[in-house]
Amino acid sequence: MNVDNLKIEKMGDTLGLALPEEVLQKLQVKEGDTVYISETPDGIEITNHRPNLDKAMQAYQKVNEKYKNALRELSK
């Protein structure tokens, strides 16, 4: 995928960026979906999921595996 440049355009009362179909397909998004923008050491990243949520879920899965029995007892 090679998107050289995109122009910021006025869209109603705000400014927006029209993404080419190729980019939308890579992001796996369609009209009405939400995308998330985060700052990284390499610049700005646009994703179709919450970056911090993935980290939190990984941490939860680790804790859940390690303390499965204790968590089951606490839930009673």
N, C-alpha and C positions, 0 to 999 in steps of 0.2 A: 504494500500500500504506500502510495506516495502522494501526499497532499502538500503541495508547495506553499500555498498561502490562502488564507480565507479573510474576507473583509467583514469588519464589524458594521452592522446595518441598524438603522433605526427601525424598531418594531413597536408601533404604538407609541407609548410614552417612555419606552426604555430602549436600550441597545441590545442587540442579539447577534448570534453567530449561527448561520445556516450551515449545518453539517451535511456533507455529501452522503449519498446512500451507502457508499462503500464504508464510510466511518460508522454509520448507524448499524450496519450489519456486523462489523467487528465488535462494537459495543453490545450487540444483541439487544437493541432498544428500538422502540417504535413511538409514534406520536402518543403523548400522554404519559409515557414512562418518566421516571426520575433518574437523573444522573447525579453523581457526586464529584465535586472538584476538591482536590487536596494538593497541598504544596509538598513537594519532595525535594531532596537534595539536587535532583537533576532538572527541576522546573515544576510545572503544573501537570497534574494527572487527572484525567476524566475517566471515571469508571461507572459501571452500572450497579455497584454494591457499595455499602458503607465500609471503607477501609478499616476503621476501628472495630467494627462489629466482627469482622473475620478474626482479628486478634483476640477479642473477648471470647468468641466461641471456641477457639483453640485452647485458651486458658481454661475455660469451663470443662472442656472434654478431658483435659489432663487431670484436673481436680476430681472430676466425676469418676474417672477410671480408678484413680488412686484411693479415693475415699468412698467408693460405692456403698459398702456396708454401713459405714458411719452415717452417710447421708440418708440412707434408707431408714435407719433407726431414728434419726432426727426428724424425719417427716411424719413419724407416727404420732 
